[in-house]
Amino acid sequence: MKKPYRFFASIFTILGALLLLNIIGKEKEPIVKSVSEKYEIRAVKLPAKMDLAGEIVPLDRIDIKERMDRELLVNTYWQSNGLLLIKRARKFFPIIEPLLKKYDLPDDFKYLCVAESALINIPSSKGAAGYWHFLPSTGREYGLEVNKNVDERYNLEKSTRVAAEYLKRSKNRFGSWTLAAAAYNAGNGRISKRLKEQQVTDYYDLLLNQETSRYIFRILALKEILSHPKKYGFVFDNDDLYYPVKTYEIKVDTAINNIATFAKDLGVTYKELKLVNPWLRETKLNNKSRKVYTIKVPLFKPKIQH
């Protein structure tokens, strides 16, 4: 009767030894990352100097440094959005930059346009629309046609003019491009009221709501990343970027009863015509006032080059 007990005891001894060896072996195993060995989430180093339209950002102040750090981190590590912005910038900056120069607005304000709309024509929850995100009332105030049939907030050339006029008017009022940019977000009246209430004259001394407090720093972060994308880990080839569609222009001073037929007669599709004229909001152009409209027509069907 003793032999079975000895047999089972031997078995348990062997199993115990194997278990102990397994535990020891596991302790010696290196810790393996659940992502690539090369992937690291690094702190972003702030540039030594930053400015908006030549106006220096006081990065030597603790709160300013922390707010700038936040926006640079958020926009650096929102990788998919950052890469899309880099791609779209190559498509739209060649159009926006000469317009800013034409209307005497600092080149840095192209980054405000990016902050507003991400360079896509999707209206905001508050009803602001177009690349520069104007409310209907603001668009009309500055001479844009805004209705169900035609909405010139979606016309990049015309809306850039309005943005320039608004920002220059704000600059004349506040004496600062930084405050003008803040007023673009919050409104001239609100910024003026906060400056008076808090008895200061500088954006960086103001205590504002969450959105406007982050607004300037977001523009600055976008400027930094889009100006130095590879510094922040964005790797791409020129072929990865988007490019403007080449067009020519025609003048129209009558109604267009059917835009699809109108496009077909020009040798393009309805979609191709509407994509370069997003301000045409319906399938026809009413034009009861016989206004002269400038319509862009694609020169050719865009194709990927191999």
C-alpha positions in Angstrom: 0.0 0.0 0.0 3.0 2.3 0.4 4.0 2.3 -3.2 1.0 4.3 -4.6 1.6 7.0 -2.0 5.3 7.2 -3.0 4.3 7.3 -6.6 1.9 10.2 -6.1 4.3 12.0 -3.9 6.9 11.8 -6.6 4.4 13.1 -9.1 3.5 16.1 -6.9 7.2 16.8 -6.3 7.9 16.9 -10.0 4.9 19.1 -10.7 5.9 21.5 -7.9 9.4 21.7 -9.3 8.0 22.4 -12.8 5.7 25.1 -11.4 8.5 26.7 -9.6 10.7 26.7 -12.7 7.9 28.2 -14.7 7.4 31.0 -12.1 11.2 31.7 -12.0 11.3 31.7 -15.8 8.4 34.2 -16.0 10.2 36.5 -13.6 13.2 36.5 -15.9 11.1 37.3 -19.0 11.5 40.9 -20.2 8.4 43.2 -20.1 7.1 43.4 -23.6 5.3 46.6 -24.9 1.8 46.1 -26.3 2.8 48.4 -29.2 5.9 48.8 -31.4 9.2 48.9 -29.5 9.9 52.2 -31.3 6.7 53.8 -30.3 7.1 56.3 -27.4 4.8 59.1 -26.2 7.3 61.9 -25.7 6.8 65.2 -24.1 6.8 68.0 -26.7 9.5 70.6 -26.3 8.2 74.1 -26.8 10.1 76.4 -29.2 12.3 79.0 -27.5 10.3 81.7 -29.2 6.8 81.9 -30.8 4.8 84.7 -32.3 1.5 85.4 -34.0 1.8 87.9 -36.8 5.0 89.2 -35.3 3.6 89.6 -31.8 5.7 87.7 -29.2 4.1 85.0 -27.1 5.3 85.4 -23.4 6.4 81.8 -22.9 8.4 82.8 -19.8 5.1 83.0 -17.9 4.1 79.7 -16.3 0.4 79.8 -17.2 1.2 80.8 -20.8 3.8 78.0 -21.1 1.3 75.4 -19.8 -1.5 76.5 -22.1 0.8 76.5 -25.1 2.1 73.0 -24.1 -1.4 71.7 -24.0 -2.3 72.7 -27.5 1.0 71.6 -28.9 0.6 68.2 -27.3 -3.1 67.8 -28.3 -2.4 68.7 -32.0 0.8 66.7 -32.2 -0.7 63.5 -30.9 -4.0 63.8 -32.8 -2.0 62.2 -35.6 -4.7 61.5 -38.1 -6.1 65.0 -38.0 -2.7 66.5 -38.1 -1.7 64.6 -41.2 -5.0 65.5 -42.9 -4.4 69.2 -42.2 -0.9 68.9 -43.7 -2.4 67.3 -46.8 -5.2 69.9 -47.1 -2.8 72.8 -46.4 -0.9 72.0 -49.6 -4.2 72.2 -51.5 -5.5 75.5 -50.0 -2.6 77.6 -48.9 -1.5 78.4 -52.4 -5.0 79.9 -52.8 -5.2 81.6 -49.4 -1.7 83.1 -49.2 -1.9 85.5 -52.2 -5.4 86.5 -51.0 -4.1 87.4 -47.6 -1.3 89.4 -49.2 -3.8 91.1 -51.5 -6.0 92.2 -48.6 -3.0 93.3 -46.4 -3.4 90.6 -43.8 -0.5 88.9 -42.1 0.3 85.4 -43.6 -0.1 83.8 -40.1 -3.9 84.2 -40.4 -4.1 81.2 -42.8 -3.6 79.2 -39.6 -6.7 80.9 -38.1 -8.6 79.6 -41.1 -7.3 76.1 -40.3 -8.4 76.4 -36.7 -11.8 77.5 -37.7 -12.8 74.9 -40.3 -9.9 72.4 -40.7 -10.1 73.5 -44.3 -13.3 71.7 -45.0 -16.7 73.2 -45.7 -18.7 71.7 -42.8 -21.0 74.2 -40.9 -20.5 74.5 -37.2 -23.2 73.7 -34.6 -23.8 77.4 -34.3 -24.5 77.9 -38.0 -21.1 79.3 -39.0 -20.1 78.2 -42.5 -17.4 78.3 -45.1 -13.7 78.0 -44.7 -13.6 81.1 -42.4 -16.7 80.1 -40.5 -19.0 83.2 -40.6 -22.4 83.4 -39.2 -25.1 84.4 -41.8 -25.5 87.8 -40.1 -21.7 88.5 -40.3 -21.6 87.4 -43.9 -24.5 89.7 -44.9 -23.0 92.6 -42.9 -19.9 92.4 -45.0 -21.7 92.2 -48.3 -21.9 88.5 -48.9 -25.0 86.9 -50.4 -26.3 84.3 -48.0 -29.5 82.4 -48.8 -30.7 78.9 -49.7 -29.8 79.3 -53.3 -26.4 81.1 -53.0 -24.2 81.3 -50.0 -21.0 83.2 -50.6 -19.6 82.2 -47.2 -18.5 79.1 -49.2 -16.7 81.2 -51.8 -13.1 81.1 -50.6 -12.0 84.3 -52.4 -14.9 86.4 -51.2 -14.9 85.0 -47.6 -11.2 85.6 -47.3 -11.8 89.3 -48.2 -14.5 89.4 -45.4 -12.1 87.8 -42.9 -9.4 90.3 -43.8 -11.8 93.2 -43.3 -13.1 91.9 -40.0 -9.6 91.2 -38.6 -8.2 94.6 -39.7 -11.2 96.4 -38.2 -10.6 94.6 -34.9 -6.8 95.3 -35.1 -7.6 99.0 -35.5 -9.9 98.8 -32.5 -7.6 96.9 -30.1 -4.2 97.7 -31.5 -3.1 94.0 -31.5 -3.4 91.2 -34.1 -3.6 88.7 -31.2 -6.6 90.5 -29.7 -8.1 90.8 -33.2 -7.8 87.0 -33.6 -9.4 86.5 -30.2 -12.2 88.8 -31.2 -12.7 86.7 -34.4 -13.7 83.9 -32.0 -15.5 85.7 -29.2 -16.7 88.9 -31.0 -15.4 92.4 -30.7 -18.0 93.4 -28.1 -17.2 90.6 -25.8 -13.4 91.1 -25.9 -13.9 94.9 -25.4 -16.1 94.2 -22.4 -13.6 91.8 -20.8 -10.7 94.1 -21.3 -12.6 96.9 -19.6 -13.8 94.7 -16.7 -10.4 93.2 -16.0 -8.5 96.5 -16.6 -5.9 95.0 -18.9 -4.9 95.6 -22.6 -3.3 92.3 -23.6 -4.8 89.0 -24.6 -2.4 87.1 -22.4 -3.6 89.0 -19.3 -7.2 88.2 -19.9 -9.3 85.5 -18.2 -11.7 84.3 -20.8 -14.1 81.3 -21.4 -12.6 77.9 -22.3 -13.0 78.2 -26.0 -11.4 81.7 -26.5 -8.7 80.9 -23.8 -7.5 78.1 -26.0 -8.1 79.7 -29.4 -4.9 81.7 -29.9 -2.8 78.8 -28.6 -4.5 76.4 -31.0 -3.6 78.7 -33.9 -0.1 78.9 -32.7 0.2 75.1 -32.3 -1.1 74.7 -35.9 1.3 77.2 -37.2 4.2 75.4 -35.5 3.2 71.9 -36.6 2.3 72.8 -40.2 5.5 74.9 -40.5 7.7 72.1 -39.2 5.7 68.8 -39.6 8.7 66.4 -39.6 9.9 68.0 -36.3 6.7 66.7 -34.7 6.9 63.2 -36.3 4.8 63.6 -39.4 6.4 61.7 -42.2 5.1 61.9 -45.8 6.1 62.3 -49.4 5.0 65.0 -51.8 2.8 62.5 -53.6 0.8 62.0 -50.3 -0.3 65.7 -50.3 -3.5 67.1 -51.9 -3.2 69.7 -54.7 -5.5 72.4 -56.0 -7.8 71.6 -58.9 -6.9 73.8 -61.9 -9.8 75.8 -63.2 -10.8 78.6 -65.5 -13.6 81.1 -64.9 -16.7 82.1 -66.8 -19.1 85.0 -66.1 -22.8 84.3 -65.8 -25.5 87.1 -65.6 -28.6 84.9 -66.1 -30.4 82.1 -64.3 -29.2 78.5 -64.6 -32.3 76.3 -64.7 -30.3 73.1 -64.4 -26.7 73.1 -63.1 -26.2 69.4 -64.2 -27.1 70.3 -67.8 -25.0 73.5 -67.6 -22.0 71.5 -66.4 -22.5 68.8 -69.1 -22.4 71.5 -71.8 -19.0 72.6 -70.4 -17.7 69.1 -70.5 -17.7 68.4 -66.8 -20.0 66.6 -64.4 -22.4 68.2 -61.9 -20.2 67.0 -59.0 -17.0 68.4 -60.5 -18.6 71.8 -61.0 -20.2 71.9 -57.6 -16.9 70.8 -55.8 -15.1 73.9 -57.1 -18.2 76.2 -56.6 -19.5 75.1 -53.2 -21.3 78.5 -52.9 -23.9 77.2 -55.4 -26.2 75.5 -52.8 -29.0 74.1 -55.0 -29.4 72.4 -58.4 -30.1 75.7 -60.1 -29.1 79.3 -59.9 -32.1 81.6 -59.6 -30.4 85.0 -60.3 -33.6 87.1 -60.5 -31.5 90.3 -60.1 -29.3 89.5 -63.1 -26.2 89.6 -60.9 -22.9 88.7 -62.5 -21.5 85.6 -60.9 -18.0 84.1 -61.5 -18.2 80.3 -61.9 -15.1 78.1 -61.9 -14.8 75.2 -64.3 -12.3 72.4 -63.9 -9.8 72.4 -66.7 -9.6 68.6 -66.7 -10.7 65.6 -64.7 -8.2 65.2 -61.9 -6.4 61.8 -62.2 -3.7 60.2 -60.1 -0.4 60.2 -61.9 1.5 56.9 -61.9 
